[in-house]
């Protein structure tokens, strides 16, 4: 699994994300605009 931290707004907007933070898993936006608990992030990554 590769994790990438993106701060380039142009690249962020390619995903249609308008508020931060956001999580993208396998090129699909799975969370936008909220800070998640560690356990919630782990669940998203396991899907």
N, C-alpha and C positions, 0 to 999 in steps of 0.2 A: 504494500500500500504506500502511496506517495502522498505527502501532505505539502501543500503549497500555500503560503501566506501572500495574498495579492493586495497591493495598495494602489495599483494603477487604475484610476477610475474608468478609463476607457475600456479596459479589460473587464472590470466589474460590471459595467453597463451592458457588455455583450451578453451577460446572463439575464438581463432585465431587472437587475437588483437596483432598487432605488433607496434603500435604507440599510444601514450597517448595524451590527455585524451580520454576515450571511455565511451560510455553509452550503457548499456544493459538493455532492457525492456522485461520482460517475457522470459528470456533466449535467446533473439535475439539481436544481436549487431545492434544498430540503428545509432550510430555516432562514428567515429574514427578520431583522429588526429586534431580536431579543437575545439576551445573554442566557445561555443554557447551562444547566448543571452538568457536571462531568458525566454522570450516569445517562443523561439524555443524549449527549453527544455520542457516547459509546453505542447506544441503541441505534442511532442514525447510521453510524458507520457499519454496523453489523447487518443492516437491511440489504 
